[in-house]
Amino acid sequence: MTNIAFIGLGIMGSPMAVHLANAGHRVAGYNLDPERAKPLAEAGGRAAESIADAVQDADVVCVMVPDSPDVELVLTGEGGVFQHARSGALIIDFSSIRPDVTIELAAQGREQGFRVLDAPVSGGEVGAKNAALSIMVGGEAGDFQTAKPLFDAVGKTVVHVGASGSGQTVKAANQLIVAANIQALSEAVVFLEAYGVDTKAALEVLGGGLAGSAVLNQKQENMLSRSFQPGFRIDLHHKDMGIVTSAARERGVVVPLGSLVAQLVASARANGDGGLDHSALLRGVERLSGKTQD
């Protein structure tokens, strides 16, 4: 049994914290909206009143918040983790943020006696609820081994990919691939519908061939029903595509398709779709094709 603090109980963080509690760990969770702590409390965890309250007895501190500034605030801000956690605590950042920020925060953490892993996840809300996430981990190998039982409680594919920042770099690549897949699937759906094809049947046969993908399996129903309740918001994918294009430029790598998809994601956000699931990139294809939308 491990004492765990979990900071950030949103769409992803809440089910992850619940899985850790169900695995027998003592979990204290904190979220800016206290209502988000209810599922954890129902699973036997504790709703903390602040970050300081959550981390005071924690052996492990998990963080799952939206963006780089949020992680910086949680870790280094007034009343944050670095100020109140025990020396020697293992900090696991499940957030998806800039690799350079991760490297800097890990260095700061080590200077203050903490062990830090970057462990962004892929799999969306479905993966979080089913404890089937892919977790790409950067940091010291020994710290990874210490954390492995916790990763196994929330994920299915768990891989140590290198030093601090490596997890975030792999996640950026993941988001590039996912966005490109969603965009291609969106275009295929609008194309099929324009020809009056039985789109559900078409996607079934496409899914059985080389065109099959986890994106097709998980997102086709959203597109067919035009139901875009967020599992992963376009706002967040917009942030991630900014990370991809910026990091690629810094290393002199050309990502022409990634840059185009980043613009299409930005367009979806500018058209008011930022709060929708990223499968709502379909709406952008419809707009470009002159199709009427609700």
N, C-alpha and C positions, 0 to 999 in steps of 0.2 A: 504494500500500500504506500502511495506517495502523496504528499501534500502538494496540490497543484493550485495555482492561481490562473484563472483564464480571463484575460482582458479583451472584451469585444465579443458580444453575444448576438451577432446579427444572423443573417440567413445561413452563413457557413459556421460561425463560431458556436452558435447555440447547440446544434446537434453534435458537434465535435465535443463540446464540454459535457453533454449528456452521456455520450459514449464512454468518456473517461470516468464519469461517476458510476456508470453501469459496470465498468470493469473493476470496480472496487476501490478506486482512489478517492481521497478526500479532495473535493473540488470547490473552491471559492471563486465565484464568477462576478465580474463587474462590467456593467454597461451604462452608458450615459442615460439611457432610458431604462429605468428599473423594471419595467414590465417584461423586458427581454430576458430577465433572469428567472422567470417563473418556470419554464420547462426544466431548467437545471435544479431548481429547488424541489420540484416534483420528483426528480430522479434521485433525490437524497443529497444534492449539493447545497451550498450556502450562497445566498445573495449577499455580496459584500457591498458596503456603503461607499467605498472609495478604492482607488488603486492601492493606497497604503494599507487599507484594511484587508484587501485580497491577498497581498503578497507577504504580509508580516510573518507567517509561519511556513511559507512555501519553499519546497525544495526545487520545484520547477515552476517557471512563469511562462505561460503561453499567451501570445498576442495575436489577435486576428482583427485588424482594423483596415480601413480602405486604402490609405495612400501613405507615401513617404513622410509628409509632415505629421500625420497622425501617429505613426510609429515613433518618430522623434519626440513628439510631445509625451506619449505614454512612457517612453524609456527615460528621457532626459529632462522632462519638464518638472516644474514645481509640483511636489507631491507624487512624482513618478516612480517608476520601478527602480532605477539606479539609486534613488534617494532612500528608498524604504525596504528593498528586498535584502535578504540575508547575503552576506558575502559568501561566495561559492555557489550561489544558486545557478541553476541552468535555465537560461532564457531561450525559448523557442519562438521565433517569429514566423507565424504561418501566413502573414500578410504578403501581398505581391507588391514590391516596391523597387526602386532603382537600385541596381547592384552597387553603385558607388556609395550610396547612402548606407546600405547594409554593411559594407566593408568598414566605413567610418564608425558606425555604431558598435560593431563587433570589437573594434580596437578600443573604443572608449570603455566598453563593458569589461574587457580584459584588464584594462588599467585599474578598474575599480573592483577587481576580484571576482567578476562574473564569467561564466562560460556562455557563449552565444552561438546559436545555430540559426541559419536562415532556412526555412522549410516551407516555401510556398506550395500550394496544393492545386490540383486540377481535378475536375469531376463535377463541379457545380453543386447545386443544392441536392440533387439526387445522390451524388457521390457522398456528400457529407451525411445525409440521412441514413444511407446504407453502409456507412463505414467502409466505402470502397474507393476512397480518394487515391490519386497518384501523388506521392510526396517526394519532391526533389530537394535534397538536403545539402547545404554547404556548411563547412566548419570542420573542427577537429574530429578525426575518426573515432577517438575514444569517447567524445561527447555524443557522437552519433550512436555508438553502441549503448551508452547509458540510456539514451532516449528511445531506442528502438521499440521496447515494449509499449510505450505510449503511442508511437507512430502506428504500430500494429493495431491498436485499439480504434483508430480512426481511419486507417487507410488500408489499401489492398496491395498497391505497388509502391514500395518504399526503397529509395536508392540514394546512397551517399554519392554526390557527384563532384566533390572537390572542396576546395578551401572556401572561406567566407566569401559570400557574394556569388558563388557558383550556382547555388539553388535559384537565386533570382535571375541569373542569366539563362538558365534552362527554362525557367517559367516564362521569360520573355519570348523565347523561341516557341514554347508551347502556345502562347497567345497569338503569335503570328500565324501558326498553322491552323489554329481553331478559327480565327477570324476569316482566313482565306477559305476554309472549308464551308463556313456558314454562308459566306458571300456566294460561293459557287453553288451550294444547295439552293439558296434563294433564287438565283438566276435560273436554275434548272426547273424549279417549281413554277415560276411565272412563265417560262418557255412552254412547259408541258400544258399548263392550263390554257394558254393562248391557242393551242391546237385541239382543245377539247378532249384530251387524253384522260382516262381514269387515273388521276394523279396518285391516289393511294396505291393502286395496283402497280403503277410505274415505279414508285419508290420501293415497293416490296422487291421487285425483280432487280432494280439497281442495287439495293442493299445486299443482294446475294452475290454480286460480282465485284470487280475491282473498284467500282465506285462506292462500295459499302464503307461505312466509317462509323465511329462512335457518334460523331455529329449527326449523321443521317438518322441513326437509331434514336437518339435522344431528342432531336429538334424537329423531326418531320411532323409530329402531331401538332406542335405549336403552329407550324406554318400552314398545315392543312385546315386547322380550325381558326386560324388568325387569333390565337389566344397567346398573349405575350406577357403573362404574369411572370415577374422576374425571378429567375433562378440565378442569373448573373447579368447585371444591368449593363446596358450599352455605355452608361457613364463610366463604369469601371473598365470596360474594354477600351474605351477611348483613352483612359489613363494608361493602360498597358501598351497600347499601340504607340503612344508617345514615348514610353520607355524603350520599345523596340527600335524605333527610328532614330532616337537620340543616341542610344548605345551603339547602334550600327555605324552612325556617322563618326562617333568618337574613335572607332577602330578601323575606319576606312573601308567598311563593308557595304556593298550595294544591295539594297533590298527593294527592287522596283515594284514587285507585287505587294510587298508589305506596305510600302509607301502609298500605293493606290488604295489598298484596303483601309489604311489609316484615314485617308481622306473620306472614304465612304462612311466609315464609322463616325467621323466628325460631322459629316452631313446629316446623318440620322439624328445625332444629338442636337444639331442646330435646328432641325425640323421638329423638335419637341419629343423625340423618342428616347431620350436619355434614361428615363426611369423604367423603360421596358426591357424585357429579356433580349439578349443579343441576337436571338433568332429573328427579332423584328428588323434586322437588316433587310428582310424580305420587303418591308414597306418602302425602303429606299429604291429597290428595283422597280416596284410598282410605280413610284413617283416618276422615275426616269422613263418608264414605259407609258406614262400618261394614263395609268389605271386609276379609277376612282377609289378613294379610301373613305372609311368612316371618319 
